[in-house]
Amino acid sequence: MKKFTPYKAIRRRAMIMGLPIGFFAIQMISVIGSLLAIIFSFSLGIIFFLLLANFSLYVILTKLVQNPGLLRFQKMFPAAVSNKLNTQLNYEN
């Protein structure tokens, strides 16, 4: 029998320009903000700076896609789960 993957799983792995949808949204917000900054400022230095900033953001996001462990600073879940009440009382004498 044929197995089909749920639509949710396909959508989670969707890539646009080599970036997942969330990272692509961050990139597009940066591009739109840069365009607004270019429109309201008439400086050639700002244009070059914003182009460099957008390019570097794209490089950083593609590196994070290749190595997603770079953003993990701590464990997601504890090693043991307990319903024991944590109190400050010390019953050992």
C-alpha positions as CSV (number, residue, x, y, z in Angstrom):
1,M,0.0,0.0,0.0
2,K,1.3,3.5,-0.8
3,K,2.1,5.9,2.0
4,F,1.6,9.6,1.6
5,T,3.3,12.3,3.8
6,P,1.0,14.8,5.4
7,Y,0.8,18.2,3.9
8,K,2.1,19.7,7.1
9,A,5.4,17.8,6.8
10,I,5.8,18.9,3.2
11,R,5.2,22.5,4.1
12,R,7.7,22.3,7.0
13,R,10.5,21.3,4.6
14,A,9.6,23.9,1.9
15,M,12.5,25.9,0.7
16,I,12.6,29.3,-1.2
17,M,16.0,30.3,-2.5
18,G,17.7,27.7,-0.3
19,L,16.0,29.1,2.9
20,P,13.2,27.7,4.9
21,I,10.0,29.8,4.9
22,G,10.8,31.4,8.3
23,F,14.3,32.5,7.3
24,F,13.0,33.6,3.9
25,A,10.5,35.9,5.7
26,I,13.3,37.4,7.8
27,Q,15.3,38.0,4.6
28,M,12.4,39.7,2.8
29,I,11.7,41.9,5.8
30,S,15.3,43.0,5.7
31,V,15.1,43.7,2.0
32,I,11.9,45.7,2.3
33,G,13.4,47.7,5.2
34,S,16.5,48.3,3.1
35,L,14.5,49.5,0.2
36,L,12.6,52.0,2.4
37,A,15.9,53.2,3.8
38,I,17.3,53.7,0.3
39,I,14.2,55.6,-0.8
40,F,14.2,58.0,2.1
41,S,18.0,58.6,2.2
42,F,19.9,59.8,-0.8
43,S,23.4,58.6,0.2
44,L,25.5,56.3,-1.9
45,G,27.3,55.0,1.2
46,I,24.0,53.8,2.8
47,I,23.1,52.0,-0.4
48,F,26.4,50.0,-0.4
49,F,26.1,49.3,3.3
50,L,22.5,48.0,3.0
51,L,23.5,45.8,0.0
52,L,26.4,44.4,2.1
53,A,24.2,43.9,5.1
54,N,21.5,42.0,3.1
55,F,24.1,39.8,1.5
56,S,25.8,39.0,4.8
57,L,22.3,38.2,6.3
58,Y,21.7,35.8,3.5
59,V,25.0,34.1,4.0
60,I,24.4,33.8,7.8
61,L,20.9,32.3,7.2
62,T,22.2,29.8,4.7
63,K,24.9,28.7,7.2
64,L,22.3,28.3,9.8
65,V,20.3,26.1,7.4
66,Q,23.3,23.9,6.8
67,N,24.2,23.6,10.5
68,P,21.1,24.2,12.6
69,G,22.9,23.3,15.9
70,L,24.5,26.7,16.0
71,L,21.5,28.2,17.7
72,R,21.1,25.6,20.4
73,F,22.6,26.8,23.6
74,Q,21.0,24.5,26.1
75,K,19.0,21.3,26.1
76,M,15.4,21.5,25.1
77,F,14.1,19.1,27.7
78,P,15.4,17.9,31.1
79,A,17.0,14.5,31.4
80,A,14.3,13.4,34.0
81,V,10.8,14.5,34.5
82,S,9.3,14.4,38.0
83,N,6.1,15.4,39.7
84,K,7.9,15.8,43.0
85,L,7.2,19.1,44.7
86,N,10.3,21.3,44.9
87,T,10.4,23.0,48.3
88,Q,13.0,24.9,50.2
89,L,12.4,22.8,53.3
90,N,15.1,20.5,54.4
91,Y,13.8,17.5,56.2
92,E,17.2,15.9,56.9
93,N,18.5,16.4,60.4
